[in-house]
Amino acid sequence: MILGQGGFSERFFGEMKKEDLYLYMKTPRAVGFDGQTLAVGDYNAHTMFVWNAFPQKSGQKADFIYQDKNITKVATGVTIVDGKIFAAMDNQIYAWNKSFTNDNERPDFILGEHSRGNRTSRQALQSPYGLSSDNQHLFVADSNNNRILIYNKIPANSSDLPDVVLGQKDFSTNRFVARNSRNNPRPATDGKSLIVGDDYNSLVQIYKNLPDENLADVDIFTIEAGKNNICAYDGQLYCTAEDTIKRWNSLPDKENQGSDFILRQPGLKNASISVDEQYIYVFNSSAAKVLIWHKDSFNKGNNQPDWILSTEASESLLGPRQGSSQISSDGVHLAVADSNYSRVLIWELPIRQNNQGPTLVLGGRNLNSPPKLKLSLPQGVVVWQNHLFVSDTGSNRILIWSKFPQTQNDMPDIVLGQKDFYGNLPSNARDGLFQPSFMAFDGHFLWVGEFKWSDRLLRFSVQP
């Protein structure tokens, strides 16, 4: 028997009609069954399929489905206990006391709350991807809090809390995100202090002085909760968050210190920021646009940028993407890591008109590109005094131009993370790199944050 397709030889493609929603699956990842009710969570269909009795034939449609446009990860974990359905929905667990009689039935109660700002606690959850039960206990794989939670009896309402935690010493600890550890680190520096954004756990952390030892503790655990990208310039700290750009007029010196200035920018998401002497640049990668404000205009709270770099022709260059990639300016050049198209876009400054095309494009999806310049999903770029740094994320290396490239034929002359320009293997060794992403450079130290599966923040002494 097969479910999710009409038969063993079928794989559905195309636009689904309403009646197809009960049959076809895209990426089923979670299954729960108690001998009577069957529930399947489908990651890419954003759907939970429910059969109130065991299916009798291949291609049998679900009796009911659950969908919620406000939930990104629907039913990533499912377990059923005596007809009671538990399903992981984003960062909570929805519970139904009995099986469905209609589509999209509201849960009877909800377990957990999103651990926003990485405030790990007994009730806080981050991606509880795995659920299981022996009909007496409920087991929860709280994936991004790096722990297993155990309820000694099956929860009956939202106030029920787990009794046991495995994988951490207590309910308030996540040792992989602490004063000396974080996920997806994104560094910024003014040469005196080091600021580290952790967009995954919604943190912005500060070392008041540049750390000079491994596993050094930050001085300020977080000043801001939310998915942020940061940059530091002339003693000020800038931060992009969803729909906002924030500025601290001096480096914050206490926990959760509010910003001094906020510019509302509806539609801003997955945005990175760079600042030079005259302008503020924001790469809104979700909308494939570079937004540019003169500082006078920005300081007056003008929501309308002075320039926008995006045209029908450049749309193919700045393709929309889910995550963010870096933008950098030194007042002479502006560079954007266009990760979607495996290239770096460079403009000579100043920008003089909307939709001005880039002066130079490095890399791209050209299979015949020389190994030195065959980029793979580059997420980081830094421009600094006639030097260019590119984190070639997919090839696990940093490329450095000691002299700023003028043409596509100008090759990098330094590579970090690989023995030569032909290597691309990931490594957590001291001389290796594992998916390098955002960077910061102050003329002496190059700080490199590694992405997702490594989470290291590395310092290189570089004299380009």
Secondary structure by P-SEA (a helix, b strand, c coil): cccccccccccccccccccccccccccccbbbbcccbbbbbbccccbbbbbccccccccccccbbbbbccccccccbbbbcccbbbbbcccbbbbbcccccccccccccccccccccccccccccccccbbbbcccbbbbccccccbbbbcccccccccccccccccccccccccccccccccbbbbbbcccbbbbbcccccbbbbcccccccccccccccccccccccccccccbbbbbcccbbbbbccccccccccccbbbbbcccccccccccccccccccccccbbbbbcaaaaaaccccccccccccccccccccccbbbbbbbcccbbbbccccccbbbbbccccccccccccccccccccccccccccccccbbbbcccbbbbccccccbbbbccccccccccccccccccccccccccccccccccccccccccccbbbbbbccccbbbbbbbccc
